[in-house]
Amino acid sequence: MSAGTFAPRPGAAPVSRMILAQTALETRMLLRNGEQLLLTVIIPALLLVLFSAVDIVDTGAGKPVDFLAPGVLALAVMSTAFTGQAIATGFDRRYGVLKRLGASPLPRWALMAAKTLSVLVTEVLQIALLTVIALALGWSPQGNPLSVAALVLLGTAAFSGLGLLMAGTLKAEATLAAANLVFLLLLVGGGVIVPLDKFPDSVRSVLELLPISALSDGLREVLRHGAALPWGDAAVLAAWAVLGLGAAARLFRWE
């Protein structure tokens, strides 16, 4: 046995391993939070079942679930990437968690990467559950899965940027109130449950530029009508992603 076999080798773990460990931690914390589960899983599922089974809103020709399922998938992305992430990150910032993690060997960019990966893992679980429910209700999805994945990734980037911007600039209590308020407003006016053509033309032209409207309409074009990637909706989501992530990178405060 050579000398130094048991010599310690201090040093930080590889960044990739730290990101995966932090991602697993963030995901477990999210899934253990009852309030977040209500927001990200239970509410979208209930809306899908309720409005598919009861003729409350006129969704046009065809089965209601064919209109509602893409919108609810968009709502699930928003609830996790924007509302859930904004609230969780805001309170992490308030309690000094971000400050302490920022002083650890985990780089700050890697922490944000772990939070983003946690959001994507949660979204995969949400989409799988909501898809099973929608199929049980008679949903017949069309289109290319790659186009769906591209829209979901663009929507995730857009909503994550806005969520991090809110969490990094407002107080935690203000973030909690504002994130839930925005969630409710976009649920009503984002084409999730109520078709945008039910709104006046002047209002609809503004609503169509919202990220939730672009994601809902884009997913609906692909999954309901079998269209290719809707470039107009993708461009709106990409613009929101650039604006949101850019502003968050400049204005985010860690303390």
C-alpha positions in Angstrom: 0.0 0.0 0.0 1.6 3.2 -1.1 1.8 6.3 1.1 -1.0 8.8 0.6 -3.6 6.2 -0.4 -5.9 7.5 2.2 -4.9 11.2 1.8 -8.0 13.4 1.6 -8.7 15.1 -1.6 -10.7 18.2 -0.7 -12.6 20.2 -3.3 -16.0 20.8 -4.7 -17.9 18.2 -6.6 -18.2 18.6 -10.4 -20.7 21.4 -11.3 -22.9 18.9 -13.2 -23.2 16.7 -10.1 -24.0 19.8 -7.9 -26.7 20.9 -10.4 -28.3 17.4 -10.4 -28.3 17.3 -6.6 -29.8 20.7 -6.3 -32.4 19.8 -9.0 -33.5 16.8 -7.0 -33.7 18.9 -3.9 -35.8 21.6 -5.6 -38.1 19.0 -7.1 -38.7 17.2 -3.8 -39.4 20.5 -2.1 -41.9 21.5 -4.7 -43.7 18.2 -4.7 -43.9 18.2 -0.9 -45.5 21.6 -0.8 -49.3 21.2 -0.6 -50.0 24.8 -1.8 -47.8 24.3 -4.8 -49.4 21.0 -5.6 -52.8 22.7 -5.5 -51.7 25.3 -7.9 -49.7 23.1 -10.3 -51.7 19.9 -10.4 -55.1 19.9 -8.7 -56.5 23.2 -10.1 -55.6 22.4 -13.8 -56.9 18.9 -13.4 -60.2 20.1 -11.9 -60.6 22.8 -14.6 -60.1 20.2 -17.3 -62.6 17.8 -15.8 -65.2 20.4 -14.9 -65.3 22.4 -18.2 -65.1 19.2 -20.3 -68.0 17.6 -18.5 -70.3 20.6 -18.0 -71.3 22.8 -20.9 -70.5 26.2 -19.2 -68.4 27.9 -21.9 -69.0 27.7 -25.6 -65.7 26.3 -27.0 -67.0 26.1 -30.6 -67.4 23.0 -32.8 -66.1 19.7 -31.7 -65.6 18.2 -28.2 -64.9 20.7 -25.4 -61.9 18.6 -24.3 -60.2 19.1 -27.6 -60.3 22.9 -27.0 -59.6 22.7 -23.3 -56.8 20.2 -23.0 -54.1 22.4 -24.8 -55.2 25.4 -22.8 -54.9 23.5 -19.5 -51.5 22.2 -20.5 -50.4 25.9 -21.1 -51.9 26.8 -17.7 -49.9 24.0 -16.1 -46.7 25.4 -17.6 -47.5 28.9 -16.3 -48.4 27.6 -12.9 -45.1 25.9 -12.4 -42.6 28.1 -14.4 -44.1 31.4 -13.3 -46.4 31.3 -10.3 -44.8 28.5 -8.4 -41.2 29.5 -9.1 -41.8 33.1 -8.3 -43.3 32.4 -4.9 -40.7 29.7 -4.0 -37.8 31.8 -5.1 -39.2 35.0 -3.5 -39.4 33.3 -0.1 -35.9 31.6 -0.6 -34.6 35.1 -1.1 -36.4 36.5 1.9 -35.1 33.8 4.3 -31.6 34.1 3.1 -31.5 30.8 1.4 -30.3 32.3 -1.9 -27.6 34.3 -0.1 -26.2 31.2 1.6 -26.4 29.1 -1.5 -24.7 31.9 -3.4 -21.7 31.6 -1.0 -21.5 27.8 -1.5 -19.4 26.1 -4.2 -22.5 26.0 -6.3 -22.3 28.9 -8.8 -25.2 31.2 -9.0 -25.9 30.4 -12.6 -25.9 26.7 -11.7 -28.5 27.3 -9.0 -30.7 29.0 -11.6 -30.1 26.1 -13.9 -31.1 23.6 -11.2 -34.3 25.6 -10.6 -35.1 25.5 -14.3 -34.5 21.8 -14.5 -36.7 21.3 -11.5 -39.5 23.2 -13.3 -39.0 21.0 -16.4 -39.2 17.8 -14.3 -42.4 19.0 -12.7 -43.9 20.0 -16.0 -43.2 16.5 -17.4 -45.2 15.0 -14.5 -48.0 17.6 -14.9 -48.3 17.0 -18.7 -48.3 13.2 -18.3 -51.1 13.4 -15.6 -53.2 15.9 -17.5 -52.8 14.0 -20.8 -54.1 10.8 -19.1 -57.1 12.7 -17.7 -57.8 14.3 -21.1 -57.5 11.0 -23.0 -60.0 9.5 -20.5 -62.4 12.3 -21.3 -62.2 11.6 -25.0 -59.4 13.8 -26.2 -58.0 13.1 -29.6 -54.7 15.0 -29.9 -53.1 15.6 -33.3 -49.8 17.1 -34.5 -46.1 16.7 -34.1 -44.8 16.0 -30.5 -41.7 18.0 -31.4 -43.7 21.1 -32.1 -45.4 20.6 -28.7 -42.1 20.3 -27.0 -40.7 23.4 -28.7 -43.7 25.5 -27.6 -43.5 24.1 -24.0 -39.8 24.9 -23.8 -40.3 28.5 -25.2 -43.2 28.9 -22.8 -41.1 27.7 -19.9 -38.3 30.1 -20.7 -40.8 33.0 -21.0 -42.6 32.3 -17.8 -39.4 31.5 -15.8 -37.9 34.8 -16.8 -41.0 36.7 -15.6 -41.2 34.6 -12.4 -37.5 35.2 -11.6 -37.8 38.9 -12.4 -40.7 39.2 -10.0 -39.1 37.1 -7.2 -35.8 39.0 -7.5 -37.2 42.5 -7.4 -40.3 42.4 -5.1 -40.7 41.5 -1.4 -41.8 37.9 -0.8 -45.3 38.9 0.3 -45.7 41.2 -2.7 -44.5 38.4 -5.0 -47.0 36.0 -3.4 -49.9 38.3 -3.9 -48.9 39.5 -7.4 -48.1 36.0 -8.7 -51.5 34.6 -7.7 -53.3 37.7 -9.0 -51.5 37.4 -12.4 -52.3 33.6 -12.4 -56.1 34.3 -12.0 -56.1 37.2 -14.6 -54.3 35.1 -17.2 -56.5 32.1 -16.5 -59.5 34.2 -17.4 -58.1 36.3 -20.2 -55.4 34.1 -21.7 -57.5 31.8 -23.9 -57.2 28.9 -21.5 -60.9 28.3 -20.8 -62.6 31.1 -22.6 -61.8 31.5 -26.4 -60.2 34.8 -27.2 -62.8 35.4 -29.9 -65.3 36.0 -27.1 -63.6 39.2 -26.2 -64.0 42.5 -28.1 -61.6 43.0 -31.0 -59.7 45.9 -29.3 -59.1 43.7 -26.2 -58.4 40.5 -28.1 -55.5 42.2 -30.0 -53.8 42.9 -26.7 -54.6 39.6 -25.1 -53.1 37.7 -28.1 -49.7 39.2 -27.2 -49.6 37.7 -23.8 -47.4 34.6 -23.3 -50.2 32.4 -22.0 -52.3 33.3 -25.0 -49.5 32.5 -27.4 -48.8 29.2 -25.6 -52.5 28.2 -25.5 -53.2 29.1 -29.1 -49.9 27.5 -30.3 -50.6 24.2 -28.5 -54.2 24.3 -29.8 -53.1 24.8 -33.4 -50.8 21.8 -33.1 -52.8 19.4 -30.9 -56.3 20.3 -32.2 -55.7 21.1 -35.8 -52.5 19.1 -36.5 -50.7 22.3 -37.7 -46.9 22.6 -37.9 -45.1 24.8 -35.4 -47.0 28.1 -35.3 -44.2 30.5 -35.9 -46.2 33.6 -34.8 -47.0 32.2 -31.4 -43.4 30.9 -31.1 -42.1 34.4 -31.9 -44.3 35.9 -29.1 -43.0 33.4 -26.6 -39.4 33.9 -27.7 -39.7 37.7 -27.3 -41.1 37.3 -23.8 -38.3 34.8 -22.9 -35.6 37.2 -24.1 -37.2 40.2 -22.3 -38.0 38.3 -19.1 -34.7 36.4 -18.7 -32.7 39.5 -19.7 -34.4 41.7 -17.2 -34.1 39.1 -14.5 -30.4 38.7 -15.2 -29.9 42.5 -14.8 -32.3 43.3 -11.9 -32.3 40.1 -9.8 -31.3 40.8 -6.2 -29.9 37.9 -4.1 -30.6 39.6 -0.7 
